[in-house]
C-alpha cells in the first residue's frame, strides 16, 4: 500500500485553492473517534464537519465542488450557512486512498471565516 505524507500549510496558501460552504449548522459537529476514545491530532480533538461542501480552484480559474474531501476542524461553531468560507490559521492536508480506491483528502483546519466579498475596502 502506498504511503502518503501529511502536509502542513498556512491557511493563506490553502485559501487560494480551497473554499468551504456550510450547508447546515456545524455547531454540533461530532468529535472524530478512534474506537471509544477521541482521535487526537497534535494532542487536540478534531470535529468532523460533514455539513460542508468543498470547492477547488480549477485550471481555468473557475471553482468547482469536489468530492472525496473530508473536512475536520480544531474549533467548532455555527458558521454562516451558504456563505463561502476560507480556512484560518494552519491547515493540515493528508492524501489517502478511500474505500473506492480513489485518491481522497483529509483537511484539518484550525478555524473557518467568511471570505471577504470586498477585499481591500
Secondary structure, DSSP 4 states (H G I P E B T S, - for coil): -----EEEEEHHHHHTTEEEEESS--TTPPBPEETTEE-EETTEE-EE-TTEEEEEE-TTS-EEEESSEEEEESS---PPBTSEEEEEEEEEEEEEE-TTS-EEEEEEEEEEEEPPTTTT-
